[in-house]
Amino acid sequence: MSSEPEESANISPAVRWGLGAVLFGLLAVSTASAKGEWWTIVGAIVCGAAACLFAARAIVAARQSR
């Protein structure tokens, strides 16, 4: 067995940030569709903001990798 990592295991930072954006976006949607109490609404807003932050980081990482 080789101790070298496989090429398929190398994930670019843009993809990682993009996946984080998608996951936080899904979390925001699922939180927003909950009962609608004040803390679920705040949680949805926080998750949505985190999704936007991760998406911006993904765009920056993609531009830097060119």
N, C-alpha and C positions, 0 to 999 in steps of 0.2 A: 504494500500500500504506500502511496505517495503522501507526503505531508503537505504538498502544495494544494491550495484551495482550488476547487473547480472554477472554470470560467463562468459557469452559470450562477455561481454564488456571488459574483461581483455585481452588486446593484448600484446604479448611479445615485448620487444624492438627489437629483431631480425626481427620480422615481420614488425614492423613500419619502421625500417631502410631499409629493403628490398623493401617495397612499395615505399619509397622515391627514391630508386635507380631506380626502374622501371619507376616511373613517370618522373624523370629527364632524363632517357634514351629515353623515348618517346618524351619528349620535345626537346632533342638534335636532334633526327631524323627528327622531323617535322620542326625544325628550319633550319636544313641543307638542307632540300628539298625545302626551300623557294627560293626566286629569286637568291640568291647567291651573294648578295652584301657583302662588307667587314664586316659590323656589324652583319649580319646574320651568317656569318662564325665564327666570334668571339663568338657570342652567342651560337652556336652549340658546340664549343670547351669548353666553360665554363660549359654548361649543361652536356657535356660528362664527364668533370672532376668531377663535382658534383655527377654524377651517380656513378663514380668509388669510390669516397669518401664514399658515402652512402652504397655501396656494401661492402666495407671494414669494415665499422662500423657494418653492419649486420652480417658479418662473426665473428667479435670479440664478438658481443653480443650473438650470438648463441653458441660460445665456452664457454662463461662465464656462460650461463644458464644451462650447463650440470652438 
